[in-house]
Amino acid sequence: RGPQNTMDFQGIGKAFIEHYYNTFDTNRAGLGGLYRDQSLMTFEGAQVQGTQNIMAKFGALTFKQVKHEVQTVDCQPSMTGGILVMVSGLLKTDDDQPHRFCQMFHLVAEGSNFWVSNDVFRLNYG
């Protein structure tokens, strides 16, 4: 039996999402500790790898204010002992109308903590 049978993947995934979006919305620079040099992010089709490049991508975003309204969080244990987390919701930036978004994370265990191995973000139009 692997770790997926004993860990609270739902609780861990939901706690991660709450922390991630609260940090993103209030202090994007604080997200650096969640990524590693081997982390891979696809943001609206653009792929970047590594903490430094991911943080540069976040820093280049042009909005001043941001608020994520999470509507759904689905979690699954991965076969490698990590957690897959799929999120959907509304993204509000500056004075723009809210946009629907989805984001997927693959969290990898490191001791009792988790870091983001994979991160895929898309706005949903239509």
PyMOL commands that set and color helices and strands:
alter all, ss='L'
color gray80, all
select helices_A, chain A and resi 3-5+9-26+28-34+51-60
alter helices_A, ss='H'
color red, helices_A
select strands_A, chain A and resi 35-43+46-49+66-77+83-93+99-110+113-124
alter strands_A, ss='S'
color yellow, strands_A
deselect
rebuild
show_as cartoon
